[in-house]
Amino acid sequence: MNRLLVLARHGQSEWNLKNLFTGWKDPGLTQRGVEEAREAGRRLRAMGVQFDVAFTSVLSRAQRTCELILEEIGQPGLRTIRDQALNERDYGDLSGLNKDDARARWGEEQVHVWRRSYDVSPPGGESLKDTVARVLPYYVREILPRVMRGERVLVAAHGNSLRALVMVLDGLTPETIPSMELATGIPLVYSLNADTTVADKKVLEG
Ligand SMILES: O=C(O)[C@H](O)COP(=O)(O)O
């Protein structure tokens, strides 16, 4: 595939399992999360995918997912660039709270708006719009030039930092982004055109 860009959300984390808002907190992967990351790697291996460089956040669940994918495709230790710009959306004051407890306290609708709307920030945290505002410049400056030069790029990151990227790549709008969910451990395989638009997208589901 030409101009290959693969996006992978980390596998299940300890706090995903406990149903806690996580954001910039740093829990590790669960055993299931490790297996999801390995499965993502196996799916990429089955397509014959190899990378020239990997990007991840400064959070361990994404870094470990990145390592596990690289191990599964036979490229352990591939050059990996870690940057805070790819971190999960900062959930601010919600970080560490149980999502069901938050629904009981603030109502289903309000919690859904904080989690999935484009421009409403959770208290003390980042909206998706804020997340786009840090992820997109990093993508344009550091990731996209490599893809355009023909380097095959893996980005192992988070539900909302990747939703920010997918919003831009897929041309989603503030109206259509709320229904877009990214599953843990299912890689999105993009091939880009010379003008940086998407030529092809595959969702590597089971
Ligand atoms: O930070 C978190 O809690 C999760 O990684 C993503 O949460 P969300 O499903 O509420 O966006």
The ligand as an SDF file (V2000), in Angstrom:
LIG
                    3D

 11 10  0  0  0  0  0  0  0  0999 V2000
   -9.8920    8.3930   28.9910 O   0  0  0  0  0  0  0  0  0  0  0  0
  -10.7740    7.5250   29.0710 C   0  0  0  0  0  0  0  0  0  0  0  0
  -11.5370    7.3920   30.0320 O   0  0  0  0  0  0  0  0  0  0  0  0
  -10.9570    6.5520   27.9190 C   0  0  0  0  0  0  0  0  0  0  0  0
   -9.7320    6.1900   27.4260 O   0  0  0  0  0  0  0  0  0  0  0  0
  -11.7930    7.1160   26.8160 C   0  0  0  0  0  0  0  0  0  0  0  0
  -12.9520    7.5070   27.3820 O   0  0  0  0  0  0  0  0  0  0  0  0
  -14.2980    7.8210   26.5830 P   0  0  0  0  0  0  0  0  0  0  0  0
  -14.8340    6.5300   26.0520 O   0  0  0  0  0  0  0  0  0  0  0  0
  -15.1540    8.4340   27.6370 O   0  0  0  0  0  0  0  0  0  0  0  0
  -13.9570    8.7910   25.4980 O   0  0  0  0  0  0  0  0  0  0  0  0
  1  2  2  0
  2  3  1  0
  2  4  1  0
  4  5  1  0
  4  6  1  0
  6  7  1  0
  7  8  1  0
  8  9  2  0
  8 10  1  0
  8 11  1  0
M  END
$$$$
